[in-house]
Amino acid sequence: MKAPSCKGHKEPCVIRKVKKPGPNQGRLFYVCARPDGPPPIGRCNHFEWSGTREYRDKAAAPVSKKRKK
């Protein structure tokens, strides 16, 4: 899957993983690839969840997204 472009610079984002303990730990997200710094040279505030989830417990099965009819 191609990385989205950040809203501030229109450049490809980088993917990161949530490390903080909690319900989103292990979840992937996209942010601006530029380093910290003052605008417009530095990182913009773009944030986007990737829509995928990495499960730390390999025994855990992903939740089915099938709709009931």
PDB file of N, CA, C and O in Angstrom:
ATOM      1  N   MET A   1       0.834  -1.174   0.000  1.00  0.00           N
ATOM      2  CA  MET A   1       0.000   0.000   0.000  1.00  0.00           C
ATOM      3  C   MET A   1       0.886   1.249   0.000  1.00  0.00           C
ATOM      4  O   MET A   1       1.866   1.322   0.741  1.00  0.00           O
ATOM      5  N   LYS A   2       0.544   2.199  -0.812  1.00  0.00           N
ATOM      6  CA  LYS A   2       1.307   3.436  -0.934  1.00  0.00           C
ATOM      7  C   LYS A   2       0.981   4.365   0.233  1.00  0.00           C
ATOM      8  O   LYS A   2      -0.176   4.503   0.629  1.00  0.00           O
ATOM      9  N   ALA A   3       2.016   4.996   0.774  1.00  0.00           N
ATOM     10  CA  ALA A   3       1.829   5.925   1.884  1.00  0.00           C
ATOM     11  C   ALA A   3       1.079   7.164   1.403  1.00  0.00           C
ATOM     12  O   ALA A   3       1.306   7.628   0.285  1.00  0.00           O
ATOM     13  N   PRO A   4       0.182   7.707   2.242  1.00  0.00           N
ATOM     14  CA  PRO A   4      -0.510   8.937   1.854  1.00  0.00           C
ATOM     15  C   PRO A   4       0.450  10.120   1.871  1.00  0.00           C
ATOM     16  O   PRO A   4       1.538  10.038   2.441  1.00  0.00           O
ATOM     17  N   SER A   5       0.044  11.207   1.250  1.00  0.00           N
ATOM     18  CA  SER A   5       0.835  12.438   1.274  1.00  0.00           C
ATOM     19  C   SER A   5       0.359  13.301   2.433  1.00  0.00           C
ATOM     20  O   SER A   5      -0.830  13.336   2.750  1.00  0.00           O
ATOM     21  N   CYS A   6       1.303  13.998   3.063  1.00  0.00           N
ATOM     22  CA  CYS A   6       0.926  14.881   4.171  1.00  0.00           C
ATOM     23  C   CYS A   6       0.180  16.088   3.606  1.00  0.00           C
ATOM     24  O   CYS A   6       0.395  16.499   2.466  1.00  0.00           O
ATOM     25  N   LYS A   7      -0.689  16.636   4.424  1.00  0.00           N
ATOM     26  CA  LYS A   7      -1.523  17.763   3.990  1.00  0.00           C
ATOM     27  C   LYS A   7      -0.719  19.059   3.852  1.00  0.00           C
ATOM     28  O   LYS A   7      -1.042  19.901   3.014  1.00  0.00           O
ATOM     29  N   GLY A   8       0.322  19.221   4.667  1.00  0.00           N
ATOM     30  CA  GLY A   8       1.078  20.468   4.662  1.00  0.00           C
ATOM     31  C   GLY A   8       2.085  20.610   3.540  1.00  0.00           C
ATOM     32  O   GLY A   8       2.279  21.710   3.021  1.00  0.00           O
ATOM     33  N   HIS A   9       2.740  19.502   3.148  1.00  0.00           N
ATOM     34  CA  HIS A   9       3.824  19.581   2.168  1.00  0.00           C
ATOM     35  C   HIS A   9       3.557  18.788   0.892  1.00  0.00           C
ATOM     36  O   HIS A   9       4.278  18.927  -0.095  1.00  0.00           O
ATOM     37  N   LYS A  10       2.526  17.965   0.917  1.00  0.00           N
ATOM     38  CA  LYS A  10       2.179  17.101  -0.240  1.00  0.00           C
ATOM     39  C   LYS A  10       3.309  16.124  -0.551  1.00  0.00           C
ATOM     40  O   LYS A  10       3.553  15.795  -1.712  1.00  0.00           O
ATOM     41  N   GLU A  11       4.003  15.659   0.508  1.00  0.00           N
ATOM     42  CA  GLU A  11       5.092  14.690   0.376  1.00  0.00           C
ATOM     43  C   GLU A  11       4.671  13.380   1.039  1.00  0.00           C
ATOM     44  O   GLU A  11       3.814  13.394   1.923  1.00  0.00           O
ATOM     45  N   PRO A  12       5.255  12.244   0.632  1.00  0.00           N
ATOM     46  CA  PRO A  12       4.892  10.961   1.244  1.00  0.00           C
ATOM     47  C   PRO A  12       5.166  10.943   2.753  1.00  0.00           C
ATOM     48  O   PRO A  12       6.197  11.428   3.220  1.00  0.00           O
ATOM     49  N   CYS A  13       4.232  10.383   3.487  1.00  0.00           N
ATOM     50  CA  CYS A  13       4.360  10.257   4.944  1.00  0.00           C
ATOM     51  C   CYS A  13       5.217   9.047   5.301  1.00  0.00           C
ATOM     52  O   CYS A  13       5.525   8.214   4.448  1.00  0.00           O
ATOM     53  N   VAL A  14       5.593   8.964   6.570  1.00  0.00           N
ATOM     54  CA  VAL A  14       6.261   7.774   7.102  1.00  0.00           C
ATOM     55  C   VAL A  14       5.280   7.063   8.015  1.00  0.00           C
ATOM     56  O   VAL A  14       4.377   7.675   8.585  1.00  0.00           O
ATOM     57  N   ILE A  15       5.475   5.757   8.141  1.00  0.00           N
ATOM     58  CA  ILE A  15       4.595   4.970   9.003  1.00  0.00           C
ATOM     59  C   ILE A  15       5.287   4.751  10.343  1.00  0.00           C
ATOM     60  O   ILE A  15       6.492   4.506  10.402  1.00  0.00           O
ATOM     61  N   ARG A  16       4.514   4.841  11.408  1.00  0.00           N
ATOM     62  CA  ARG A  16       5.014   4.643  12.771  1.00  0.00           C
ATOM     63  C   ARG A  16       4.071   3.693  13.498  1.00  0.00           C
ATOM     64  O   ARG A  16       2.962   3.421  13.039  1.00  0.00           O
ATOM     65  N   LYS A  17       4.537   3.190  14.648  1.00  0.00           N
ATOM     66  CA  LYS A  17       3.731   2.283  15.453  1.00  0.00           C
ATOM     67  C   LYS A  17       3.576   2.857  16.857  1.00  0.00           C
ATOM     68  O   LYS A  17       4.541   3.353  17.438  1.00  0.00           O
ATOM     69  N   VAL A  18       2.351   2.789  17.408  1.00  0.00           N
ATOM     70  CA  VAL A  18       2.098   3.262  18.765  1.00  0.00           C
ATOM     71  C   VAL A  18       2.840   2.363  19.739  1.00  0.00           C
ATOM     72  O   VAL A  18       2.678   1.143  19.716  1.00  0.00           O
ATOM     73  N   LYS A  19       3.663   2.974  20.606  1.00  0.00           N
ATOM     74  CA  LYS A  19       4.441   2.229  21.597  1.00  0.00           C
ATOM     75  C   LYS A  19       3.857   2.372  22.999  1.00  0.00           C
ATOM     76  O   LYS A  19       4.101   1.537  23.870  1.00  0.00           O
ATOM     77  N   LYS A  20       3.090   3.429  23.208  1.00  0.00           N
ATOM     78  CA  LYS A  20       2.513   3.712  24.522  1.00  0.00           C
ATOM     79  C   LYS A  20       1.507   2.624  24.900  1.00  0.00           C
ATOM     80  O   LYS A  20       0.656   2.268  24.085  1.00  0.00           O
ATOM     81  N   PRO A  21       1.590   2.089  26.124  1.00  0.00           N
ATOM     82  CA  PRO A  21       0.615   1.079  26.554  1.00  0.00           C
ATOM     83  C   PRO A  21      -0.810   1.635  26.498  1.00  0.00           C
ATOM     84  O   PRO A  21      -1.055   2.790  26.848  1.00  0.00           O
ATOM     85  N   GLY A  22      -1.721   0.810  26.061  1.00  0.00           N
ATOM     86  CA  GLY A  22      -3.114   1.217  25.969  1.00  0.00           C
ATOM     87  C   GLY A  22      -3.801   0.506  24.818  1.00  0.00           C
ATOM     88  O   GLY A  22      -3.213  -0.379  24.196  1.00  0.00           O
ATOM     89  N   PRO A  23      -5.038   0.883  24.527  1.00  0.00           N
ATOM     90  CA  PRO A  23      -5.814   0.175  23.504  1.00  0.00           C
ATOM     91  C   PRO A  23      -5.265   0.315  22.082  1.00  0.00           C
ATOM     92  O   PRO A  23      -5.568  -0.515  21.225  1.00  0.00           O
ATOM     93  N   ASN A  24      -4.468   1.343  21.821  1.00  0.00           N
ATOM     94  CA  ASN A  24      -3.901   1.537  20.471  1.00  0.00           C
ATOM     95  C   ASN A  24      -2.481   1.013  20.335  1.00  0.00           C
ATOM     96  O   ASN A  24      -1.881   1.154  19.269  1.00  0.00           O
ATOM     97  N   GLN A  25      -1.926   0.413  21.380  1.00  0.00           N
ATOM     98  CA  GLN A  25      -0.551  -0.088  21.312  1.00  0.00           C
ATOM     99  C   GLN A  25      -0.427  -1.086  20.170  1.00  0.00           C
ATOM    100  O   GLN A  25      -1.228  -2.012  20.046  1.00  0.00           O
ATOM    101  N   GLY A  26       0.595  -0.883  19.335  1.00  0.00           N
ATOM    102  CA  GLY A  26       0.821  -1.758  18.188  1.00  0.00           C
ATOM    103  C   GLY A  26       0.130  -1.284  16.917  1.00  0.00           C
ATOM    104  O   GLY A  26       0.390  -1.818  15.839  1.00  0.00           O
ATOM    105  N   ARG A  27      -0.740  -0.298  17.026  1.00  0.00           N
ATOM    106  CA  ARG A  27      -1.469   0.199  15.861  1.00  0.00           C
ATOM    107  C   ARG A  27      -0.558   1.101  15.026  1.00  0.00           C
ATOM    108  O   ARG A  27       0.259   1.841  15.573  1.00  0.00           O
ATOM    109  N   LEU A  28      -0.702   1.036  13.711  1.00  0.00           N
ATOM    110  CA  LEU A  28       0.137   1.800  12.791  1.00  0.00           C
ATOM    111  C   LEU A  28      -0.546   3.104  12.378  1.00  0.00           C
ATOM    112  O   LEU A  28      -1.769   3.172  12.257  1.00  0.00           O
ATOM    113  N   PHE A  29       0.273   4.133  12.164  1.00  0.00           N
ATOM    114  CA  PHE A  29      -0.256   5.420  11.728  1.00  0.00           C
ATOM    115  C   PHE A  29       0.767   6.123  10.843  1.00  0.00           C
ATOM    116  O   PHE A  29       1.951   5.787  10.860  1.00  0.00           O
ATOM    117  N   TYR A  30       0.299   7.106  10.067  1.00  0.00           N
ATOM    118  CA  TYR A  30       1.150   7.885   9.180  1.00  0.00           C
ATOM    119  C   TYR A  30       1.298   9.304   9.727  1.00  0.00           C
ATOM    120  O   TYR A  30       0.340   9.886  10.236  1.00  0.00           O
ATOM    121  N   VAL A  31       2.517   9.856   9.614  1.00  0.00           N
ATOM    122  CA  VAL A  31       2.804  11.244   9.976  1.00  0.00           C
ATOM    123  C   VAL A  31       3.726  11.836   8.917  1.00  0.00           C
ATOM    124  O   VAL A  31       4.320  11.117   8.114  1.00  0.00           O
ATOM    125  N   CYS A  32       3.833  13.160   8.933  1.00  0.00           N
ATOM    126  CA  CYS A  32       4.731  13.866   8.018  1.00  0.00           C
ATOM    127  C   CYS A  32       6.164  13.345   8.205  1.00  0.00           C
ATOM    128  O   CYS A  32       6.604  13.125   9.333  1.00  0.00           O
ATOM    129  N   ALA A  33       6.872  13.154   7.114  1.00  0.00           N
ATOM    130  CA  ALA A  33       8.225  12.588   7.166  1.00  0.00           C
ATOM    131  C   ALA A  33       9.304  13.614   7.505  1.00  0.00           C
ATOM    132  O   ALA A  33      10.440  13.235   7.790  1.00  0.00           O
ATOM    133  N   ARG A  34       8.977  14.882   7.479  1.00  0.00           N
ATOM    134  CA  ARG A  34       9.997  15.910   7.759  1.00  0.00           C
ATOM    135  C   ARG A  34      10.393  15.909   9.232  1.00  0.00           C
ATOM    136  O   ARG A  34       9.602  15.512  10.087  1.00  0.00           O
ATOM    137  N   PRO A  35      11.613  16.352   9.530  1.00  0.00           N
ATOM    138  CA  PRO A  35      12.048  16.429  10.936  1.00  0.00           C
ATOM    139  C   PRO A  35      11.353  17.587  11.656  1.00  0.00           C
ATOM    140  O   PRO A  35      10.787  18.478  11.021  1.00  0.00           O
ATOM    141  N   ASP A  36      11.406  17.560  12.991  1.00  0.00           N
ATOM    142  CA  ASP A  36      10.849  18.667  13.782  1.00  0.00           C
ATOM    143  C   ASP A  36      11.517  19.970  13.380  1.00  0.00           C
ATOM    144  O   ASP A  36      12.698  20.001  13.035  1.00  0.00           O
ATOM    145  N   GLY A  37      10.754  21.029  13.431  1.00  0.00           N
ATOM    146  CA  GLY A  37      11.293  22.341  13.106  1.00  0.00           C
ATOM    147  C   GLY A  37      10.173  23.326  12.869  1.00  0.00           C
ATOM    148  O   GLY A  37       9.001  22.950  12.858  1.00  0.00           O
ATOM    149  N   PRO A  38      10.524  24.587  12.680  1.00  0.00           N
ATOM    150  CA  PRO A  38       9.493  25.601  12.468  1.00  0.00           C
ATOM    151  C   PRO A  38       8.848  25.464  11.090  1.00  0.00           C
ATOM    152  O   PRO A  38       9.509  25.070  10.129  1.00  0.00           O
ATOM    153  N   PRO A  39       7.559  25.788  10.995  1.00  0.00           N
ATOM    154  CA  PRO A  39       6.897  25.748   9.690  1.00  0.00           C
ATOM    155  C   PRO A  39       7.476  26.816   8.780  1.00  0.00           C
ATOM    156  O   PRO A  39       7.930  27.831   9.308  1.00  0.00           O
ATOM    157  N   PRO A  40       7.501  26.685   7.502  1.00  0.00           N
ATOM    158  CA  PRO A  40       7.031  25.542   6.725  1.00  0.00           C
ATOM    159  C   PRO A  40       8.103  24.488   6.486  1.00  0.00           C
ATOM    160  O   PRO A  40       7.849  23.498   5.801  1.00  0.00           O
ATOM    161  N   ILE A  41       9.306  24.687   7.043  1.00  0.00           N
ATOM    162  CA  ILE A  41      10.402  23.750   6.809  1.00  0.00           C
ATOM    163  C   ILE A  41      10.216  22.459   7.597  1.00  0.00           C
ATOM    164  O   ILE A  41      10.512  21.376   7.091  1.00  0.00           O
ATOM    165  N   GLY A  42       9.732  22.564   8.825  1.00  0.00           N
ATOM    166  CA  GLY A  42       9.598  21.402   9.710  1.00  0.00           C
ATOM    167  C   GLY A  42       8.339  20.593   9.458  1.00  0.00           C
ATOM    168  O   GLY A  42       7.564  20.867   8.542  1.00  0.00           O
ATOM    169  N   ARG A  43       8.165  19.589  10.301  1.00  0.00           N
ATOM    170  CA  ARG A  43       7.047  18.652  10.218  1.00  0.00           C
ATOM    171  C   ARG A  43       5.704  19.365  10.374  1.00  0.00           C
ATOM    172  O   ARG A  43       5.541  20.202  11.262  1.00  0.00           O
ATOM    173  N   CYS A  44       4.753  19.035   9.517  1.00  0.00           N
ATOM    174  CA  CYS A  44       3.396  19.560   9.658  1.00  0.00           C
ATOM    175  C   CYS A  44       2.633  18.663  10.639  1.00  0.00           C
ATOM    176  O   CYS A  44       3.181  17.668  11.112  1.00  0.00           O
ATOM    177  N   ASN A  45       1.410  18.993  10.942  1.00  0.00           N
ATOM    178  CA  ASN A  45       0.664  18.231  11.949  1.00  0.00           C
ATOM    179  C   ASN A  45      -0.175  17.097  11.360  1.00  0.00           C
ATOM    180  O   ASN A  45      -1.150  16.671  11.977  1.00  0.00           O
ATOM    181  N   HIS A  46       0.190  16.604  10.174  1.00  0.00           N
ATOM    182  CA  HIS A  46      -0.576  15.517   9.545  1.00  0.00           C
ATOM    183  C   HIS A  46      -0.517  14.248  10.387  1.00  0.00           C
ATOM    184  O   HIS A  46       0.555  13.847  10.840  1.00  0.00           O
ATOM    185  N   PHE A  47      -1.667  13.619  10.595  1.00  0.00           N
ATOM    186  CA  PHE A  47      -1.788  12.344  11.309  1.00  0.00           C
ATOM    187  C   PHE A  47      -2.910  11.554  10.661  1.00  0.00           C
ATOM    188  O   PHE A  47      -3.974  12.096  10.365  1.00  0.00           O
ATOM    189  N   GLU A  48      -2.663  10.260  10.442  1.00  0.00           N
ATOM    190  CA  GLU A  48      -3.674   9.401   9.824  1.00  0.00           C
ATOM    191  C   GLU A  48      -3.448   7.963  10.257  1.00  0.00           C
ATOM    192  O   GLU A  48      -2.343   7.442  10.104  1.00  0.00           O
ATOM    193  N   TRP A  49      -4.483   7.301  10.801  1.00  0.00           N
ATOM    194  CA  TRP A  49      -4.367   5.882  11.128  1.00  0.00           C
ATOM    195  C   TRP A  49      -4.228   5.094   9.831  1.00  0.00           C
ATOM    196  O   TRP A  49      -4.827   5.453   8.816  1.00  0.00           O
ATOM    197  N   SER A  50      -3.444   4.027   9.862  1.00  0.00           N
ATOM    198  CA  SER A  50      -3.230   3.242   8.647  1.00  0.00           C
ATOM    199  C   SER A  50      -4.396   2.331   8.331  1.00  0.00           C
ATOM    200  O   SER A  50      -4.551   1.913   7.184  1.00  0.00           O
ATOM    201  N   GLY A  51      -5.220   2.012   9.314  1.00  0.00           N
ATOM    202  CA  GLY A  51      -6.352   1.122   9.077  1.00  0.00           C
ATOM    203  C   GLY A  51      -5.989  -0.333   9.283  1.00  0.00           C
ATOM    204  O   GLY A  51      -6.849  -1.204   9.157  1.00  0.00           O
ATOM    205  N   THR A  52      -4.727  -0.618   9.599  1.00  0.00           N
ATOM    206  CA  THR A  52      -4.308  -1.980   9.888  1.00  0.00           C
ATOM    207  C   THR A  52      -3.957  -2.074  11.362  1.00  0.00           C
ATOM    208  O   THR A  52      -3.668  -1.068  12.011  1.00  0.00           O
ATOM    209  N   ARG A  53      -3.986  -3.268  11.870  1.00  0.00           N
ATOM    210  CA  ARG A  53      -3.690  -3.456  13.288  1.00  0.00           C
ATOM    211  C   ARG A  53      -2.729  -4.615  13.428  1.00  0.00           C
ATOM    212  O   ARG A  53      -2.984  -5.693  12.890  1.00  0.00           O
ATOM    213  N   GLU A  54      -1.637  -4.422  14.133  1.00  0.00           N
ATOM    214  CA  GLU A  54      -0.716  -5.517  14.432  1.00  0.00           C
ATOM    215  C   GLU A  54      -1.076  -6.036  15.810  1.00  0.00           C
ATOM    216  O   GLU A  54      -1.143  -5.266  16.768  1.00  0.00           O
ATOM    217  N   TYR A  55      -1.302  -7.308  15.914  1.00  0.00           N
ATOM    218  CA  TYR A  55      -1.679  -7.908  17.189  1.00  0.00           C
ATOM    219  C   TYR A  55      -0.430  -8.444  17.876  1.00  0.00           C
ATOM    220  O   TYR A  55       0.305  -9.261  17.321  1.00  0.00           O
ATOM    221  N   ARG A  56      -0.209  -7.964  19.098  1.00  0.00           N
ATOM    222  CA  ARG A  56       0.956  -8.416  19.860  1.00  0.00           C
ATOM    223  C   ARG A  56       0.798  -9.884  20.249  1.00  0.00           C
ATOM    224  O   ARG A  56       1.778 -10.629  20.280  1.00  0.00           O
ATOM    225  N   ASP A  57      -0.418 -10.294  20.541  1.00  0.00           N
ATOM    226  CA  ASP A  57      -0.674 -11.677  20.915  1.00  0.00           C
ATOM    227  C   ASP A  57      -1.019 -12.449  19.653  1.00  0.00           C
ATOM    228  O   ASP A  57      -2.105 -12.277  19.100  1.00  0.00           O
ATOM    229  N   LYS A  58      -0.119 -13.288  19.198  1.00  0.00           N
ATOM    230  CA  LYS A  58      -0.333 -14.013  17.940  1.00  0.00           C
ATOM    231  C   LYS A  58      -1.505 -14.979  18.017  1.00  0.00           C
ATOM    232  O   LYS A  58      -2.020 -15.412  16.986  1.00  0.00           O
ATOM    233  N   ALA A  59      -1.930 -15.321  19.227  1.00  0.00           N
ATOM    234  CA  ALA A  59      -3.073 -16.211  19.388  1.00  0.00           C
ATOM    235  C   ALA A  59      -4.389 -15.468  19.170  1.00  0.00           C
ATOM    236  O   ALA A  59      -5.423 -16.092  18.929  1.00  0.00           O
ATOM    237  N   ALA A  60      -4.354 -14.158  19.253  1.00  0.00           N
ATOM    238  CA  ALA A  60      -5.570 -13.367  19.070  1.00  0.00           C
ATOM    239  C   ALA A  60      -5.932 -13.322  17.591  1.00  0.00           C
ATOM    240  O   ALA A  60      -5.081 -13.079  16.736  1.00  0.00           O
ATOM    241  N   ALA A  61      -7.188 -13.557  17.311  1.00  0.00           N
ATOM    242  CA  ALA A  61      -7.661 -13.525  15.928  1.00  0.00           C
ATOM    243  C   ALA A  61      -8.254 -12.159  15.637  1.00  0.00           C
ATOM    244  O   ALA A  61      -8.925 -11.588  16.495  1.00  0.00           O
ATOM    245  N   PRO A  62      -8.020 -11.618  14.436  1.00  0.00           N
ATOM    246  CA  PRO A  62      -8.623 -10.335  14.096  1.00  0.00           C
ATOM    247  C   PRO A  62     -10.150 -10.438  14.076  1.00  0.00           C
ATOM    248  O   PRO A  62     -10.702 -11.495  13.768  1.00  0.00           O
ATOM    249  N   VAL A  63     -10.808  -9.367  14.398  1.00  0.00           N
ATOM    250  CA  VAL A  63     -12.270  -9.321  14.411  1.00  0.00           C
ATOM    251  C   VAL A  63     -12.756  -9.308  12.982  1.00  0.00           C
ATOM    252  O   VAL A  63     -12.248  -8.555  12.152  1.00  0.00           O
ATOM    253  N   SER A  64     -13.741 -10.141  12.693  1.00  0.00           N
ATOM    254  CA  SER A  64     -14.308 -10.193  11.358  1.00  0.00           C
ATOM    255  C   SER A  64     -15.114  -8.934  11.076  1.00  0.00           C
ATOM    256  O   SER A  64     -15.834  -8.438  11.943  1.00  0.00           O
ATOM    257  N   LYS A  65     -14.986  -8.423   9.857  1.00  0.00           N
ATOM    258  CA  LYS A  65     -15.710  -7.213   9.483  1.00  0.00           C
ATOM    259  C   LYS A  65     -16.878  -7.532   8.546  1.00  0.00           C
ATOM    260  O   LYS A  65     -17.369  -6.649   7.843  1.00  0.00           O
ATOM    261  N   LYS A  66     -17.319  -8.783   8.539  1.00  0.00           N
ATOM    262  CA  LYS A  66     -18.446  -9.162   7.695  1.00  0.00           C
ATOM    263  C   LYS A  66     -19.731  -8.572   8.259  1.00  0.00           C
ATOM    264  O   LYS A  66     -19.957  -8.583   9.469  1.00  0.00           O
ATOM    265  N   ARG A  67     -20.559  -8.063   7.374  1.00  0.00           N
ATOM    266  CA  ARG A  67     -21.838  -7.497   7.787  1.00  0.00           C
ATOM    267  C   ARG A  67     -22.888  -8.580   7.903  1.00  0.00           C
ATOM    268  O   ARG A  67     -22.900  -9.544   7.137  1.00  0.00           O
ATOM    269  N   LYS A  68     -23.761  -8.408   8.864  1.00  0.00           N
ATOM    270  CA  LYS A  68     -24.896  -9.326   9.007  1.00  0.00           C
ATOM    271  C   LYS A  68     -25.978  -8.887   8.061  1.00  0.00           C
ATOM    272  O   LYS A  68     -26.209  -7.693   7.868  1.00  0.00           O
ATOM    273  N   LYS A  69     -26.649  -9.871   7.462  1.00  0.00           N
ATOM    274  CA  LYS A  69     -27.735  -9.558   6.534  1.00  0.00           C
ATOM    275  C   LYS A  69     -29.075  -9.683   7.209  1.00  0.00           C
ATOM    276  O   LYS A  69     -30.108  -9.456   6.579  1.00  0.00           O
TER     277      LYS A  69
END
